[in-house]
Amino acid sequence: MKKEITTLVIHPEDRSTDFLCPIYENVPNKTVIRGGITKFELLKLIEQHDRIMMMGHGSPNGLFNRDFPYSGYYIIDEQIVPLIKEKTDTVFIWCNADQFVKGHNLKGFFSGMFVSEVEEAHYMRVPNPTQSMVDESNNTFSEIVSRHINKEIKVMYEQVKQEYGVLTDSNPVASYNHKRIYLV
């Protein structure tokens, strides 16, 4: 009998990234961590799971810590890289995750700078952004990724690029983000 793949979802609690929750809603055999444990405890969980999904706010240095005690500024950082390198079908969704992934020679589905708030859209010079554009982009992205999250990662990437790409003609936020979705 084939072993069921276990998935660890690391998504620090933050209302501004709750739009990402549907992504992992239908992932079977998952453990969701939104905070409340130390980095040491998280390291143990990473070791115990086959697949790792990380999402929220971050930078080129990693995924920001929101509610993980005694864990520093980042909950995902270079300290965790050796454990993540051993995993398959890894998902990294945070601003500038591409620099983290490429900088540490990791593999998976990942985002670059991802505009998820109107202020970010203004800062990144997205033309005439509105809250409804941001909401449409965020919700559409999450819904599409959710539909394909349990597929082989290359298929997931291709489907997300194709389906989310439909929104790029009418939504400049989605157009900006679409150019920053990667697979390596």
C-alpha positions, 0 to 999 in steps of 0.5 A: 500500500502506498504511503499518503503524502503528508503536507505541512502548511506554514501560514503565519496568522495575518488578516491581510493574507487570509485570502491565501487560506483557500489554497490549502483548504482541500489538501489532504493529510495536512497540518496547518501551523499559523503560529504559537510554536517555536522555530525548533518545534517547527523544524521537527514538523518540517522533518516529519512531513513530505511536502511543505507549503509556506505563505504570507508576508516575507522578503528575500530573507524569508517568511516573516514571523508573526506569532511564533515565540522565540523564533526571531524576525523570520519563521522561514529563513536560511536555518530551515533551508537544509530541511526544505531542500529534501522536500518535493512539491514545495510551495513558497508564496510570499513577496520576493520568495523568488530571491529566497528560492534562487539564492538557496538553490531550492525547487518548487512553485514560488512567487516574486514580488506579489501585490496583495494590497493597494499600497503595494500596488501603488509602490510597485507602480501598478497603474490606477489600482483599486481595492476591487482589483486587488481583491479580484486578483487575490481571490482569483489567484487563491481559487485557481491555486486551490483547484490545482494544489493536489496535482503534480507541481509542474501541472499545477504551475502550468494551470495557474499560469494559464488560468490566472493569465486570463485575468491579466487583460482586465486587471493590472494587479493580476498582470503584475503578479502573473509575471512573477509566478515561477517553477524551478 
